[in-house]
Amino acid sequence: MKILVTGSAGFVGFYTVKKLVQEGHEVVGLDSINDYYDVNLKYARLAESGIDREKTEYNKPVKSTRFDKYTFIKLNLEDRDGVESLFKDCKFDRVCHLAAQAGVRYSIENPYAYIDSNIIGFMNILESCRKYPVEHLVYASSSSVYGANKKIPFSVEDSVDNPVSLYAATKKANELMAHTYSHLYKIPTTGLRFFTVYGPWGRPDMAYFKFTKSIVEGKAIDVYNNGDMMRDFTYIDDIVEGVCRIIDKVPQIDAAPYKVYNIGNNNPVKLMDFISTIEKHLGKVAVKNFMPMQPGDVYATYADVDALIRDVGYRPDTDIDEGIGKFVEWYRKFYKSEL
């Protein structure tokens, strides 16, 4: 198939592109390469995929030197004409929309970035899927849509009407927008609620990445809510396996061909245990700066993945010790860190 992957210089997008081309699909990757975090890491991911940084000009396709069936294009999702022209020219079979302005805390500081990317950008994807029909639109949602829900594990059957950050609100809005287009235009859409993705090539704004960097550099780490938090940490390979299986699972519902799934490890880990695992693999104890809960944060995340198991026969299962071990190994190699 010919598949568009947005956010292809991002963490999940980078891995998804690699898996899809290895499965034999023709892939077009799209990314704006914004500076929310270090663009050098994004370009390093692209280099791993055979995309030469020097050749990446705005709205100019670049062929991969590593994967025959991979082409990258630097493009902003908010560029309505650019996105529509890409769909018109490429005639995609399926779309995997992973690009978004990420981060809960950053959404409090820079709210308009989330409206531009997550609302206007997603609207441009939906409209292009309507004008140039695709067999399936798969898009990234987030466990943050569950807000401060007390019932755990979080089920896709639960109400998600109480977001506690603008980021979460934009992800909930994406699900509503997708449902509308599925209903009105019979575009098959599937939303994937990711639960705290981690692993090699990950995002520097994520806690595990910041913890590792600070411990390596001998700096204190900020531990929010005095360490009394739990997260359903999900290893990147497990996320991408779920994404690729879902791309093949086109919703067949008559009224609105629309589905939402959780992709999480189904095994929340206490924050202090998570930090201990990082310390173990680094061979160094962190200096901890205990802090109160931050605005927009939630106490716990915990994925109910029964629907994922039922429909695609898959459940994430990489444990924290294995996953953090692989991340630390990559971190040392990439940043040439020696302890």
Beta strands, then each sheet from edge to edge (+ up, - down):
strand 1: 2-6
strand 2: 26-31
strand 3: 62-63
strand 4: 70-74
strand 5: 94-97
strand 6: 136-142
strand 7: 189-194
strand 8: 197-198
strand 9: 221-223
strand 10: 230-231
strand 11: 234-235
strand 12: 258-263
strand 13: 269-270
strand 14: 288-290
sheet 1: 3+ 4- 2- 1- 5- 6- 7- 12-
sheet 2: 8+ 11+
sheet 3: 9+ 14+
sheet 4: 10+ 13-
end
